[in-house]
Amino acid sequence: MPAILGQNQYGKAETRVVRITRDGAVHHIKDLNVSVALSGDMEEVHYSGSNANVLPTDTTKNTVFAFAKEHGIESAERFGIHLARHFVTSQEPIRRARIRIEEYAWERIGTSGATEGTGTGHSFVRRGQETRLAQTTYDGERWEVISGLKDLTVLNSTDSEFWGYVKDKYTTLPETHDRVLATDVAARWRFGWTDDEQETPDWEESYEQTRRHLLQAFAETYSLSLQQTLHRMGARVIDHRGEIDEIRLSLPNKHHFLVDLEPFGLKNDNEVYFAADRPYGLIEATVLRDGCEARIPVH
């Protein structure tokens, strides 16, 4: 049997674009890493090498820069929507566009005598917290917008236990009723918005509130397992953010082990820990609104 071409896509990955908006003496900054993937009638370029239906990836890169000027960057999601619509509607062979964006946050540098969060209008420091994520997909009829974040490091120094688990001859982990629970939150959430006739969510407000609910659920859950904490975090988002139908969380268990201080004649009363970076437990799950189906891919 002859070999046939399966799913395929192409585009320009990781175009770094920084957009400065100058509002008088006060400036605003958006720092994005944009990856474009296009698919459609592309069989011929694979079979014969004909580029008749191929929009150069260099053109997609240039489009990112031009759209940053022409449309500005109100939010990562809105910018992705502008790009996806353009590629699908302006090029007949392109049937589907997927725009993935990472956003790097900056905050203003305070100056002497300035209140927190203020200072010069033009001096910023990279915020050393999470990276914001946005993925926009458009097929000419329906939209799918998935937002998220990664590398949001959180820690509870108490209110976490782990006991009552299965034990076999290889089990050495002691049960604990008071442990450090730490993780690097990676989360992606899918919006119910699917077509242009619907009012779009307030992307910036949605992100800030979703992040807040994730953090509050982590802080307020007395944890008997990281799985339980994960579910509480996802359920809180679904319960409080009506625009979100699905959230997928990936939580590595950043183990903190008590250091044995007895050789030094010292008692370790849950005070000194060794933070192990690997191996680590990895807990992943999807939380859905009732009646919705899971569509965020596992990767």
DOSE-133046 format. One record per atom (N, C-alpha, C): residue in one letter; x, y, z. Coordinates in steps of 0.02 Angstrom, whole numbers, padded with zeros to 5 digits, always signed. Layout:
<drendos>
aXYZ;...
</drendos>
This chain:
<drendos>
m+00042-00060+00000;m+00000+00000+00000;m+00044+00062+00000;p+00025+00115-00038;p+00066+00175-00040;p+00061+00214+00026;a+00113+00252+00042;a+00112+00295+00100;a+00070+00357+00084;i+00030+00378+00133;i-00011+00438+00123;i+00007+00489+00177;l-00006+00551+00162;l+00010+00606+00208;l-00044+00612+00261;g-00023+00616+00323;g-00070+00627+00379;g-00072+00700+00399;q-00093+00712+00461;q-00099+00780+00486;q-00033+00816+00478;n-00037+00879+00457;n+00024+00918+00447;n+00009+00992+00459;q+00060+01028+00477;q+00054+01100+00488;q+00123+01131+00481;y+00124+01196+00473;y+00188+01231+00469;y+00177+01303+00492;g+00231+01337+00507;g+00226+01406+00529;g+00292+01429+00558;k+00290+01487+00588;k+00350+01516+00620;k+00342+01512+00695;a+00391+01481+00728;a+00388+01471+00800;a+00430+01524+00837;e+00404+01546+00893;e+00439+01587+00942;e+00464+01653+00912;t+00417+01692+00886;t+00433+01760+00866;t+00426+01805+00927;r+00480+01834+00949;r+00479+01878+01007;r+00460+01949+00985;v+00406+01975+01012;v+00384+02042+00995;v+00370+02080+01059;v+00398+02139+01065;v+00387+02183+01121;v+00353+02246+01096;r+00295+02261+01124;r+00256+02320+01103;r+00255+02371+01160;i+00281+02430+01146;i+00280+02485+01195;i+00223+02532+01175;t+00177+02544+01220;t+00124+02594+01210;t+00141+02655+01252;r+00149+02711+01218;r+00170+02773+01252;r+00109+02817+01264;d+00088+02820+01326;d+00032+02862+01347;d+00060+02922+01383;g+00085+02970+01344;g+00119+03027+01373;g+00184+03004+01406;a+00193+03023+01469;a+00253+03004+01505;a+00248+02933+01534;v+00188+02904+01532;v+00177+02837+01559;v+00176+02787+01502;h+00219+02738+01505;h+00223+02687+01453;h+00196+02620+01479;h+00172+02580+01432;h+00147+02513+01448;h+00183+02464+01403;i+00198+02405+01429;i+00238+02357+01392;i+00203+02289+01389;k+00203+02259+01329;k+00180+02191+01318;k+00237+02153+01285;d+00256+02097+01314;d+00314+02058+01292;d+00289+01987+01277;l+00286+01970+01212;l+00257+01906+01192;l+00307+01863+01154;n+00295+01798+01157;n+00330+01749+01116;n+00276+01712+01077;v+00272+01724+01011;v+00216+01703+00971;v+00236+01647+00923;s+00198+01592+00924;s+00209+01536+00878;s+00147+01525+00835;v+00156+01525+00770;v+00101+01518+00722;v+00105+01449+00689;a+00049+01413+00686;a+00045+01349+00651;a-00015+01351+00604;l-00003+01338+00539;l-00055+01341+00488;l-00063+01273+00456;s-00125+01256+00438;s-00139+01193+00403;s-00195+01203+00354;g-00200+01159+00305;g-00251+01165+00253;g-00232+01123+00193;d-00237+01153+00134;d-00223+01117+00071;d-00147+01120+00058;m-00112+01077+00092;m-00039+01078+00088;m-00009+01012+00064;e-00051+00969+00034;e-00027+00904+00012;e+00027+00910-00041;e+00017+00956-00089;e+00061+00959-00147;e+00132+00978-00129;v+00140+01022-00079;v+00208+01041-00061;v+00245+00982-00031;h+00209+00937+00002;h+00241+00877+00030;h+00255+00825-00025;y+00208+00817-00071;y+00215+00766-00123;y+00264+00785-00178;s+00258+00847-00203;s+00298+00866-00261;s+00346+00923-00248;g+00339+00956-00190;g+00381+01014-00177;g+00354+01079-00204;s+00294+01079-00233;s+00264+01141-00258;s+00245+01186-00201;n+00268+01249-00204;n+00254+01297-00151;n+00195+01343-00168;a+00154+01323-00216;a+00100+01366-00241;a+00050+01385-00186;n+00041+01342-00136;n-00007+01356-00082;n+00027+01376-00016;v+00092+01389-00019;v+00130+01400+00042;v+00142+01474+00054;l+00116+01499+00110;l+00133+01566+00133;l+00198+01559+00172;p+00252+01594+00153;p+00316+01584+00187;p+00311+01596+00262;t+00348+01557+00299;t+00348+01567+00372;t+00377+01635+00390;d+00422+01661+00348;d+00448+01728+00360;d+00392+01780+00356;t+00343+01768+00313;t+00285+01813+00308;t+00244+01812+00372;t+00236+01752+00401;t+00198+01749+00463;t+00234+01788+00519;k+00300+01784+00519;k+00338+01823+00568;k+00327+01897+00557;n+00330+01919+00495;n+00320+01990+00481;n+00250+02012+00499;t+00201+01968+00491;t+00132+01983+00508;t+00125+01996+00583;v+00159+01957+00623;v+00158+01967+00695;v+00182+02038+00712;f+00238+02058+00683;f+00264+02125+00698;f+00217+02180+00673;a+00191+02171+00612;a+00146+02221+00583;a+00082+02228+00624;f+00054+02172+00646;f-00007+02174+00685;f+00005+02205+00754;a+00065+02197+00781;a+00080+02229+00844;a+00075+02305+00837;k+00093+02330+00779;k+00087+02402+00765;k+00015+02421+00748;e-00015+02384+00702;e-00081+02403+00675;e-00138+02393+00726;h-00135+02339+00764;h-00189+02323+00811;h-00170+02335+00884;g-00106+02344+00898;g-00085+02348+00967;g-00091+02279+00999;i-00074+02274+01063;i-00082+02211+01099;i-00121+02226+01163;e-00186+02220+01157;e-00230+02230+01215;e-00223+02173+01264;s-00220+02112+01237;s-00210+02052+01277;s-00182+01999+01230;a-00151+01947+01259;a-00124+01893+01219;a-00180+01858+01180;e-00237+01848+01212;e-00293+01815+01179;e-00319+01855+01120;r-00330+01920+01131;r-00356+01962+01077;r-00306+01966+01019;f-00242+01971+01034;f-00191+01973+00981;f-00192+01908+00942;g-00199+01851+00976;g-00204+01786+00942;g-00265+01782+00897;i-00320+01810+00919;i-00382+01810+00879;i-00371+01849+00815;h-00341+01908+00820;h-00327+01948+00760;h-00284+01909+00710;l-00232+01876+00734;l-00187+01839+00690;l-00221+01779+00658;a-00256+01740+00698;a-00289+01679+00672;a-00340+01697+00619;r-00381+01749+00632;r-00431+01769+00583;r-00398+01791+00518;h-00344+01828+00524;h-00310+01853+00464;h-00284+01795+00420;f-00251+01747+00450;f-00221+01693+00409;f-00274+01651+00375;v-00329+01636+00410;v-00381+01593+00381;v-00422+01630+00328;t-00436+01694+00339;t-00479+01730+00293;t-00442+01761+00234;s-00376+01769+00239;s-00339+01803+00186;s-00305+01754+00138;q-00299+01691+00157;q-00264+01642+00116;q-00309+01581+00104;e-00332+01573+00042;e-00380+01520+00025;e-00356+01450+00045;p-00292+01432+00035;p-00272+01364+00053;p-00270+01350+00128;i-00268+01403+00169;i-00262+01393+00241;i-00331+01383+00271;r-00342+01326+00302;r-00407+01309+00331;r-00409+01317+00407;r-00351+01316+00438;r-00349+01318+00512;r-00284+01352+00534;a-00291+01396+00583;a-00233+01430+00611;a-00234+01421+00687;r-00176+01404+00714;r-00168+01399+00786;r-00113+01447+00808;i-00129+01491+00855;i-00081+01540+00879;i-00067+01525+00953;r-00005+01510+00968;r+00015+01499+01038;r+00059+01557+01061;i+00042+01583+01119;i+00077+01642+01144;i+00099+01631+01217;e+00161+01647+01230;e+00185+01654+01299;e+00193+01729+01312;e+00171+01751+01371;e+00178+01822+01388;e+00221+01828+01451;y+00270+01873+01447;y+00316+01884+01503;y+00299+01951+01536;a+00285+01947+01600;a+00260+02006+01636;a+00316+02052+01658;w+00302+02116+01657;w+00348+02167+01683;w+00309+02210+01733;e+00345+02236+01782;e+00314+02283+01829;e+00358+02344+01835;r+00327+02399+01856;r+00364+02462+01859;r+00414+02462+01916;i+00471+02494+01905;i+00521+02502+01957;i+00503+02564+01997;g+00495+02554+02063;g+00479+02610+02106;g+00539+02656+02115;t+00526+02718+02127;t+00579+02766+02140;t+00572+02794+02210;s+00621+02830+02233;s+00621+02856+02301;s+00559+02897+02314;g+00523+02879+02368;g+00464+02917+02386;g+00401+02897+02349;a+00406+02851+02301;a+00348+02830+02263;a+00311+02775+02300;t+00246+02772+02291;t+00208+02717+02320;t+00220+02654+02280;e+00204+02596+02310;e+00217+02532+02276;e+00180+02528+02210;g+00216+02504+02158;g+00185+02497+02092;g+00188+02560+02050;t+00216+02614+02079;t+00223+02675+02040;t+00297+02692+02034;g+00311+02748+02007;g+00381+02769+01998;g+00386+02804+01931;t+00441+02793+01896;t+00445+02821+01829;t+00395+02786+01784;g+00375+02820+01733;g+00327+02789+01688;g+00358+02743+01638;h+00425+02737+01639;h+00458+02701+01585;h+00510+02650+01608;s+00515+02638+01673;s+00565+02591+01698;s+00530+02529+01725;f+00552+02469+01703;f+00519+02407+01720;f+00570+02355+01742;v+00547+02306+01780;v+00588+02248+01798;v+00546+02186+01782;r+00579+02135+01753;r+00543+02074+01737;r+00518+02042+01802;r+00454+02028+01803;r+00424+01995+01861;r+00445+01922+01862;g+00475+01901+01917;g+00501+01833+01920;g+00450+01782+01942;q+00392+01783+01912;q+00341+01734+01930;q+00322+01693+01869;e+00257+01683+01860;e+00236+01636+01808;e+00240+01666+01738;t+00238+01622+01688;t+00230+01642+01619;t+00158+01631+01599;r+00128+01682+01570;r+00059+01677+01547;r+00056+01644+01479;l+00004+01603+01467;l-00003+01566+01405;l-00070+01583+01372;a-00071+01581+01306;a-00134+01588+01269;a-00128+01550+01203;q-00179+01512+01186;q-00182+01476+01123;q-00249+01491+01090;t-00246+01516+01028;t-00306+01531+00990;t-00307+01489+00927;t-00363+01455+00915;t-00370+01413+00855;t-00433+01434+00818;y-00428+01440+00751;y-00485+01460+00710;y-00486+01420+00646;d-00545+01393+00628;d-00551+01353+00567;d-00597+01384+00516;g-00611+01449+00523;g-00655+01484+00477;g-00726+01488+00502;e-00745+01447+00550;e-00812+01447+00578;e-00813+01452+00654;r-00772+01413+00686;r-00773+01409+00759;r-00705+01428+00788;w-00710+01458+00847;w-00651+01477+00884;w-00640+01431+00943;e-00578+01422+00962;e-00562+01391+01026;e-00506+01431+01058;v-00519+01457+01117;v-00469+01496+01153;v-00452+01460+01218;i-00388+01445+01227;i-00363+01413+01288;i-00310+01459+01318;s-00322+01481+01379;s-00274+01522+01415;s-00240+01480+01468;g-00190+01508+01500;g-00157+01469+01552;g-00096+01504+01580;l-00060+01466+01620;l+00002+01491+01650;l+00047+01431+01665;k+00111+01445+01675;k+00158+01393+01696;k+00209+01424+01742;d+00243+01381+01780;d+00297+01402+01825;d+00273+01450+01880;l+00212+01440+01904;l+00187+01478+01961;l+00203+01438+02023;t+00256+01455+02057;t+00281+01416+02114;t+00246+01436+02178;v+00216+01386+02212;v+00179+01399+02274;v+00200+01348+02327;l+00191+01366+02390;l+00211+01323+02445;l+00167+01336+02506;n+00144+01282+02537;n+00113+01284+02602;n+00161+01251+02652;s+00178+01286+02705;s+00226+01259+02753;s+00194+01214+02805;t+00127+01209+02804;t+00091+01163+02848;t+00022+01151+02818;d-00024+01121+02856;d-00092+01105+02833;d-00090+01057+02774;s-00043+01010+02775;s-00039+00958+02724;s-00018+00893+02757;e-00054+00839+02740;e-00038+00772+02766;e-00034+00724+02708;f-00004+00665+02723;f-00003+00611+02674;f+00005+00545+02711;w-00050+00507+02715;w-00048+00444+02752;w-00106+00400+02727;g-00106+00337+02749;g-00160+00291+02730;g-00154+00264+02660;y-00095+00269+02629;y-00086+00247+02560;y-00066+00173+02558;v-00069+00145+02498;v-00050+00075+02487;v+00024+00066+02502;k+00040+00010+02535;k+00110-00006+02550;k+00126-00076+02526;d+00184-00084+02497;d+00208-00150+02479;d+00281-00157+02502;k+00315-00209+02480;k+00382-00222+02505;k+00433-00170+02483;y+00414-00128+02433;y+00461-00077+02410;y+00446-00008+02441;t+00396-00004+02482;t+00377+00060+02511;t+00422+00078+02570;t+00452+00136+02566;t+00495+00161+02621;t+00471+00229+02647;l+00427+00262+02612;l+00405+00329+02630;l+00365+00327+02695;p+00385+00364+02746;p+00346+00365+02808;p+00284+00408+02800;e+00231+00389+02835;e+00171+00431+02836;e+00185+00495+02874;t+00150+00548+02855;t+00160+00612+02888;t+00093+00647+02897;h+00086+00681+02953;h+00026+00720+02968;h+00041+00795+02969;d+00101+00813+02948;d+00120+00883+02943;d+00179+00888+02896;r+00167+00910+02835;r+00221+00913+02786;r+00218+00979+02747;v+00274+00995+02714;v+00276+01051+02667;v+00246+01026+02601;l+00200+01066+02573;l+00171+01051+02508;l+00190+01107+02460;a+00229+01090+02408;a+00251+01140+02360;a+00244+01113+02290;t+00230+01158+02243;t+00222+01137+02173;t+00233+01196+02127;d+00246+01182+02064;d+00248+01232+02010;d+00185+01223+01969;v+00138+01267+01977;v+00073+01259+01945;v+00079+01271+01870;a+00056+01222+01831;a+00045+01230+01759;a-00029+01218+01746;a-00062+01267+01718;a-00135+01262+01708;a-00153+01290+01640;r-00202+01257+01609;r-00232+01282+01547;r-00307+01278+01553;w-00342+01331+01532;w-00414+01330+01538;w-00446+01352+01472;r-00503+01318+01456;r-00537+01329+01392;r-00601+01369+01402;f-00609+01419+01360;f-00668+01462+01365;f-00727+01434+01326;g-00787+01452+01348;g-00847+01431+01312;g-00860+01472+01249;w-00821+01525+01238;w-00830+01568+01180;w-00808+01531+01117;t-00853+01526+01067;t-00837+01486+01008;t-00851+01522+00942;d-00887+01577+00943;d-00901+01611+00878;d-00906+01686+00888;d-00901+01721+00830;d-00897+01794+00831;d-00962+01827+00854;e-01017+01790+00853;e-01080+01820+00873;e-01087+01825+00949;q-01044+01789+00985;q-01044+01794+01058;q-01001+01853+01080;e-01019+01882+01136;e-00976+01934+01166;e-00913+01902+01193;t-00856+01930+01177;t-00794+01901+01201;t-00784+01916+01275;p-00752+01870+01311;p-00737+01884+01381;p-00688+01942+01388;d-00685+01970+01447;d-00632+02018+01464;d-00570+01977+01480;w-00526+01969+01431;w-00470+01922+01437;w-00424+01940+01496;e-00409+02004+01505;e-00363+02023+01559;e-00394+02010+01627;e-00457+02030+01636;e-00491+02018+01700;e-00499+01943+01713;s-00515+01906+01661;s-00524+01834+01669;s-00459+01801+01693;y-00403+01821+01663;y-00339+01792+01683;y-00323+01808+01756;e-00329+01871+01775;e-00312+01891+01842;e-00356+01856+01894;q-00421+01851+01879;q-00466+01819+01927;q-00456+01743+01930;t-00442+01712+01873;t-00429+01640+01873;t-00366+01625+01912;r-00314+01664+01902;r-00252+01656+01940;r-00266+01664+02014;r-00306+01714+02032;r-00322+01726+02103;r-00358+01666+02133;h-00406+01638+02097;h-00443+01581+02123;h-00398+01519+02131;l-00352+01510+02085;l-00305+01454+02092;l-00263+01461+02155;l-00238+01521+02166;l-00196+01533+02225;l-00236+01528+02290;q-00296+01556+02290;q-00336+01553+02351;q-00356+01482+02368;a-00374+01442+02317;a-00392+01373+02330;a-00332+01334+02357;f-00273+01346+02330;f-00213+01314+02356;f-00202+01332+02429;a-00208+01396+02445;a-00194+01420+02513;a-00247+01397+02563;e-00309+01391+02541;e-00364+01378+02588;e-00382+01305+02595;t-00350+01261+02556;t-00365+01190+02560;t-00321+01155+02611;y-00351+01123+02661;y-00313+01079+02706;y-00304+01014+02668;s-00243+01000+02648;s-00230+00949+02598;s-00214+00881+02629;l-00251+00831+02607;l-00236+00761+02624;l-00200+00726+02566;s-00198+00759+02509;s-00161+00734+02451;s-00156+00791+02401;l-00105+00788+02359;l-00099+00839+02307;l-00156+00833+02256;q-00182+00772+02247;q-00239+00763+02203;q-00299+00802+02228;q-00312+00800+02293;q-00367+00836+02323;q-00358+00911+02312;t-00297+00936+02323;t-00283+01007+02313;t-00295+01027+02241;l-00272+00986+02194;l-00282+00999+02123;l-00356+01006+02108;h-00396+00959+02132;h-00468+00961+02116;h-00500+01023+02145;r-00481+01042+02206;r-00509+01103+02236;r-00491+01164+02196;m-00430+01167+02170;m-00409+01224+02130;m-00449+01228+02065;g-00456+01171+02031;g-00494+01171+01968;g-00568+01185+01980;a-00596+01155+02032;a-00668+01164+02045;a-00684+01236+02064;r-00638+01269+02099;r-00650+01338+02118;r-00652+01383+02055;v-00610+01369+02008;v-00611+01408+01945;v-00677+01397+01909;i-00698+01335+01902;i-00760+01320+01867;i-00820+01351+01903;d-00819+01349+01969;d-00875+01376+02008;d-00880+01451+02004;h-00823+01486+01997;h-00823+01559+02001;h-00816+01594+01934;r-00794+01559+01882;r-00783+01592+01817;r-00827+01559+01765;g-00885+01590+01753;g-00935+01561+01708;g-00913+01556+01636;e-00860+01595+01617;e-00838+01593+01547;e-00793+01534+01532;i-00773+01496+01584;i-00727+01441+01577;i-00763+01375+01584;d-00754+01329+01535;d-00788+01264+01535;d-00743+01207+01558;e-00678+01217+01554;e-00631+01161+01566;e-00565+01190+01590;i-00535+01157+01638;i-00468+01176+01660;i-00427+01113+01672;r-00366+01112+01645;r-00320+01056+01654;r-00260+01080+01694;l-00245+01043+01747;l-00191+01062+01792;l-00137+01007+01793;s-00075+01029+01795;s-00018+00984+01802;s+00024+01010+01860;l+00028+00969+01914;l+00061+00991+01975;l+00116+00942+01995;p+00178+00960+01984;p+00233+00919+02010;p+00238+00928+02086;n+00249+00873+02121;n+00256+00876+02193;n+00330+00892+02208;k+00343+00954+02228;k+00411+00976+02242;k+00428+00955+02313;h+00456+00894+02318;h+00465+00863+02383;h+00513+00902+02428;h+00493+00908+02490;h+00535+00937+02543;h+00542+00884+02598;f+00603+00859+02607;f+00616+00805+02655;f+00650+00834+02717;l+00627+00812+02775;l+00659+00833+02837;l+00731+00807+02839;v+00777+00850+02857;v+00847+00831+02863;v+00859+00799+02932;d+00895+00744+02930;d+00912+00710+02993;d+00969+00749+03028;l+00952+00781+03083;l+01002+00821+03119;l+01027+00786+03182;e+01003+00724+03194;e+01024+00688+03254;e+01100+00677+03258;p+01135+00664+03201;p+01208+00656+03206;p+01244+00716+03235;f+01210+00774+03235;f+01241+00835+03262;f+01213+00852+03331;g+01174+00805+03359;g+01144+00818+03424;g+01089+00870+03423;l+01056+00877+03365;l+01003+00928+03357;l+00937+00895+03340;k+00883+00925+03364;k+00816+00901+03349;k+00786+00942+03292;n+00760+00908+03243;n+00729+00942+03186;n+00653+00941+03196;d+00626+00994+03222;d+00555+00998+03237;d+00519+01031+03178;n+00519+00996+03121;n+00487+01021+03060;n+00512+01091+03042;e+00578+01099+03044;e+00606+01166+03031;e+00656+01167+02973;v+00695+01113+02965;v+00748+01113+02914;v+00733+01057+02864;y+00731+01076+02799;y+00713+01029+02747;y+00765+01029+02691;f+00768+00972+02657;f+00805+00967+02594;f+00754+00970+02538;a+00762+01020+02494;a+00717+01028+02437;a+00744+00988+02378;a+00711+00933+02361;a+00734+00889+02307;a+00702+00911+02241;d+00742+00916+02189;d+00714+00937+02124;d+00693+00878+02081;r+00720+00818+02092;r+00702+00759+02054;r+00727+00697+02088;p+00693+00641+02078;p+00629+00633+02043;p+00572+00665+02083;y+00516+00675+02050;y+00460+00707+02084;y+00395+00674+02062;g+00347+00674+02107;g+00280+00652+02089;g+00249+00703+02042;l+00208+00679+01995;l+00174+00724+01948;l+00100+00707+01947;i+00060+00754+01969;i-00012+00745+01974;i-00046+00788+01921;e-00088+00756+01879;e-00121+00792+01824;e-00194+00771+01821;a-00237+00819+01805;a-00308+00803+01797;a-00343+00861+01763;t-00401+00846+01736;t-00445+00896+01706;t-00508+00903+01748;v-00530+00964+01759;v-00593+00978+01794;v-00639+01013+01744;l-00701+00988+01739;l-00747+01010+01687;l-00811+01039+01717;r-00841+01085+01681;r-00910+01104+01697;r-00956+01047+01677;d-01006+01034+01718;d-01052+00979+01705;d-01084+00987+01637;g-01082+00935+01596;g-01110+00937+01529;g-01061+00954+01474;c-01000+00973+01493;c-00949+00991+01443;c-00901+00932+01433;e-00871+00930+01375;e-00823+00877+01360;e-00751+00904+01363;a-00705+00859+01379;a-00635+00879+01383;a-00606+00886+01314;r-00575+00945+01300;r-00544+00956+01235;r-00473+00982+01240;i-00450+00998+01300;i-00381+01020+01307;i-00336+00959+01301;p-00290+00958+01253;p-00249+00898+01243;p-00200+00888+01300;v-00184+00825+01313;v-00133+00807+01362;v-00065+00811+01328;h-00020+00850+01356;h+00048+00852+01328;h+00097+00873+01381;
</drendos>
